[in-house]
Amino acid sequence: MIEIRWHARGGQGAVTASKILASSAIREGKYAQSAPDYGAERAGAPLRSFNRVSEKPITLHCLVLHPDIVVVVDPTLLKTVPILEGTSENAVLVINTDKTPEEIRNMLDIKDRKIYTVNASAIAMEEFGKPFMNVPMLGALVKVIENLVSLDSVKEDIKATFGKKVSKELLEANLRALERAYREVKGE
């Protein structure tokens, strides 16, 4: 089982991205969970969302306490929330930033972890002119966990999730953002 913890701010779409990941895993015949964790519902407040994905039925129904992967959608949270809480040295970090993995390693003063970075903020602004980094971060995560869920399944779930809610142009922009982040993520 792979456990994932997302860190974001309210309104950035991390809960939606977490749901899309779970739906994509289920589409591929896996077992998956998605659960948000936030206090007062207000835009801009820090929140967490969680995923579990497994080839076998999942019997846990609690928050993810020891994530295998931590996804940071909002880079300002690197300095304000304990993103490494509950992680082992094997935990993988996927961070939205314009910094390199080595710069993040130095900033967080960590040595032996796999760190992946992608400038999801720039991708979002270039593709749809708004700071919605959830879909680009989902693209980066799918690349990092390549054998867990396919990019094609995620595309199908994005179409199902957003297809009737947004314009065709915005849907296509989201799919481009997903693919760009998948290609542009860097890791060490």
N, C-alpha and C positions, 0 to 999 in steps of 0.2 A: 504494500500500500504506500502511496505517495501522499504526503500531507503538505499543503501549501497555505501560507498566510499572506494575505494582501494588506498593504498599508496604503491608505489614501485619505482624501478629505471628502466630506459629503458633497455630492454633486459631480464628482469626477468619474463616476461610472464603474468603480471597482466591484460593486455588488453585482452589477449587470455582467461584467466580464467574468466573474466567478461563476455565475449561473450559466453563461454560454459555455465555459470550459466543462462544467459538469454535464450539460446537455450533449455536448460533442462526444464526451467519453461514453455516455450511455448510448448514443447513436452507434458507436463502434462496438457495442456489446460488453462494455465494462460496467462496473458499479461506481457510482460517484455521488458525492454530496456537495452542497454549497450552502453556506450559512453566514449571514452577516452578524456583526457585533458592533453596535454603536449605541450611544446614549441618546441624549436629546437629538431629535432629527432636525438638524439645521445645516444648511450649506456651509461648507468650509470647516466644519468640525472634524477632527481626526476620527477615522473609523478603521475597522479591520473586517475582512471577510476571509472565509476559509473554504478550502476544498480538500476533499479526500477522493482519490481515484485508485481503484483496485481491480484486479482480475477476479477477485473473490468477493462474496457479499461482505458488506461493511456493517459491523455490529456496534461500533462506537457511535454515540450521538451526543458529543460534547464539543467544546471548542478545541481547536488544534493547539496543543500546548508545546509540542516539540516539532516544529515544521522542518521538512526536508528542503523546502524552497521558500524563500521570502521574496515577495514582489513589492517593490516600493514605487507606487504610481506618482506620488508627489515628493520631489527631492527635498523640499523644506522639512519634511518629517525626519530626515536623517539626523537632524540636530535636536529634535524635540520629542521623539518617541523611542522607546527601547526596541529597535527593530531586530536586534540579535537575541532578545529574550527567549529562553527556552531552546536555542539552537545549539547543535553540536558543531564541531569543526568541519563536519562533512556537509553541513547545510550550504545550499547554493543561494546566492543573492542575485536578483534581477532588478536593476535599478534604472529608473528614468533620470538621465543626467546627460550633460554634454561633456562630462569628465570621462577619462579612460578608467578601465578597471583598476589599473595601478594607482591612479590618483584617489580612487575611492578606498582602496586598500590602505593607503597612507592616511587618509582623512579619518577613517574609522579605527585605525591602528590595529588591523587584523592581518595575520600573515597567511595562514594555510586554509583559505576558502576559495572556492570557485566563485568568481564575480563576473557578472555579465552586465553590460551597460548598453543603453540605446537612448538616443535623444527623441523620446516619444513626444515631448512638448513641441519640438520643431516639426516633426512629422505631422502632428495634429494641426498645427497652425498652417503648414504648407498645403495640406490636403483639404481641410474644411474650415480653416480660418477661426477655429475655436479651440480652447485648451481642454479638449476631451481626450485624455491620454489613455483611456481604458483599452480601446481596440488596438492601438499600437503596442501597448504593454502585453496584451494577450498574444499578439504576433511574436513578440520577443520570447515570451514564455513557451509558446508552442515549439519554437526552434530549440530552446534549451532542453525541453522534455520531449524531444522529437519522437521517441518510440511510444510515448504515452497516449498521444492523440494527434491526428493528422490535421494539417492545415486545411485540407478540403472539407473535413467535417466541421471545423470551426467556421469556414466560409458559409456552409449551409446553415449553420445555426445563427450566424449574423443575419443572413437573409431572412430567416424565419422570425428572428427577434425584431429586426428593424424594418423589414420589408414593407409593411403596411403603415408604419408610423412615420417614416421619413420619405423625402422625395427620392426619386431614382438617382439623382445626382449625388445626394448625400450618402445613399447606400453604396454607390460605387466608390465614393471618396473613402468610406470606411473600409471597404475591401482593399483599396490601394494602400491605405495606412497600415492595415494588417500585414500585407505582403511586404511593404517597405521595411517595417520593423523586423519582420522575420529575416529579411536579407541583411539588414544593417546592424543587428545586435552583435556586439563584440564581447569576447570572453577570454578570461585567463584562469 
